[in-house]
């Protein structure tokens, strides 16, 4: 119990710095700009035609090849220097121990990942206020976007796969997307931290994680290769739904992610014992 309290205390200490961290403000502004740029045509259409649009827009933000990369890249600003060392962190290590400290860093990465995805969800809706629909029906606008080419006419850069509309309700899509996007971003954060502490170069992990982004862009939902492309797992349209073994299903993705988390945490904790702060 003491260890849990210690880990949570150190995690809260990191979170408390957000109010003074200019990177947070920069990321929010950057995400808002990217979302408006990708959805501006749809925003103008909804307001000019007085249409209602469902709030569940988050699942679609990661459905386009290059849009997904743009929405993930800002997280590197936060995770590039993991583990997050400053004078305060040295004090925390002295008060606790290295294992608790590194576990608090991992928990901080998870919470940051969750907050990042929630921020995406809110920002994707905010430009449509007050034309938002919170029912569990997709509505005519999203049905039309998924089943026609009107998004090209409106110059909407986000892809709206019909598979999502056909197989998921809005609340289901939001639930699955929140889980998958949070866990994949958390995976990137742990990979960055692992590479950084094993190489003793603070920013090397960021470049390694970037190769996963590039790999996803190259394969882009190419069947069997989605099994080895964690970034692709953020796309609901890439989840296997009664489609054989060509792609992993939701539960297989969760199992693979859990195994990866366990392996990464083991390696991180092992290396942290000799990591020079």
Beta strands, then each sheet from edge to edge (+ up, - down):
strand 1: 53-54
strand 2: 132-133
sheet 1: 1+ 2+
end
